[in-house]
Amino acid sequence: MDSNSQVLTSVRFLQAGYCTQSGRLAGSSERGRIRFYAVFLCIEHPVHGLSLIDTGYSPLFFEATQRFPGRLYRCLTPVHLSEHHDARGCLLAAGIDPDAVRRIFVTHYHADHVAGLHCFPQAEFICRHEPLLSLQQQSTLQQVRHGFLKDLLPTDFAERATMLADQQFVSGTGLL
């Protein structure tokens, strides 16, 4: 293996919005609302190019939550977009060409992780198969209960995804 393939050029932490939640509902002793930032990572590698880990929120979240039951998601965790609106805008503001993103690692399917996938129409998705399959077999209301909004996945998600089996992961890191 070429030694350069193991060297990262850079890892950047970026933020594409946040949601708020009651401190009590979030299991905190804090009163009032707590912010949960939609952080995603941008990794530049000399051989493998530009990759992201998750994508944060985007305006598509508001389209996907206009009607019931998705509207419940929006009401329980109000979303606020970053000044750059989505991962693509955040990358541009950081001086990174968003069209250079080759792949996106999807850690799980909550809106704050997948709402910006559509911003990268050429990227490959690397994700876990079993959690997605489980979510797809549920009713729309059950999906929303689990933080999944199917309309956030690009229509060609399955064709662009490399699905990894759960055996390839550490025990105890199942469906989120």
Long-range contacts (C-beta under 8 A, 24 or more apart in sequence): 2-47, 4-46, 4-47, 5-45, 5-46, 5-47, 5-48, 7-45, 7-46, 8-43, 8-44, 8-45, 9-44, 9-45, 9-46, 10-42, 10-43, 10-44, 11-41, 11-42, 11-43, 11-44, 12-41, 12-42, 12-94, 12-96, 13-39, 13-40, 13-41, 14-39, 14-40, 14-41, 14-42, 14-56, 14-87, 14-90, 14-91, 14-94, 15-39, 15-40, 15-56, 15-82, 15-90, 16-40, 16-55, 16-56, 16-57, 16-58, 16-81, 16-82, 16-84, 16-85, 16-86, 16-87, 16-89, 16-90, 16-115, 16-116, 17-56, 17-57, 17-58, 17-79, 17-80, 17-81, 17-82, 17-112, 18-57, 18-79, 18-80, 18-82, 19-57, 19-77, 19-78, 19-79, 19-80, 19-112, 20-77, 20-78, 20-80, 21-76, 21-77, 25-76, 36-77, 36-112, 38-112, 38-113, 38-115, 40-87, 40-90, 40-113, 40-116, 42-91, 42-94, 42-96, 44-96, 48-102, 48-103, 49-100, 49-102, 50-96, 50-97, 50-100, 50-101, 50-102, 51-101, 51-102, 51-103, 51-104, 51-105, 52-87, 52-101, 52-103, 52-104, 52-105, 52-120, 52-123, 53-104, 53-105, 53-107, 54-104, 54-105, 54-106, 54-107, 54-112, 54-113, 54-114, 55-86, 55-87, 55-104, 55-113, 55-114, 55-115, 55-116, 55-117, 55-119, 55-120, 56-82, 56-86, 56-87, 56-90, 56-112, 56-113, 56-115, 56-116, 57-81, 57-82, 57-86, 57-111, 57-112, 57-115, 57-116, 58-85, 58-86, 58-87, 58-115, 58-116, 58-118, 58-119, 59-85, 59-86, 60-115, 60-116, 60-118, 60-151, 60-152, 61-111, 61-115, 61-149, 61-152, 63-151, 64-111, 64-115, 64-149, 64-151, 64-152, 65-149, 69-140, 69-141, 69-144, 70-140, 70-144, 70-149, 70-151, 72-144, 73-111, 73-144, 73-147, 73-149, 79-111, 86-115, 86-116, 86-119, 87-116, 87-119, 87-120, 88-116, 88-119, 88-120, 107-176, 108-175, 108-176, 109-135, 109-147, 109-148, 109-153, 109-176, 110-147, 110-148, 110-176, 111-147, 111-148, 111-149, 111-152, 114-152, 114-153, 115-149, 115-152, 117-152, 117-153, 117-154, 117-157, 118-152, 118-154, 121-154, 123-160, 124-160, 124-161, 124-162, 125-157, 125-160, 125-161, 125-162, 126-161, 126-162, 126-164, 127-161, 127-162, 127-163, 127-164, 128-163, 128-164, 128-166, 128-169, 129-163, 129-164, 129-165, 129-166, 130-165, 130-166, 130-174, 130-175, 131-174, 131-175, 131-176, 132-163, 134-175, 135-175, 146-175, 147-176
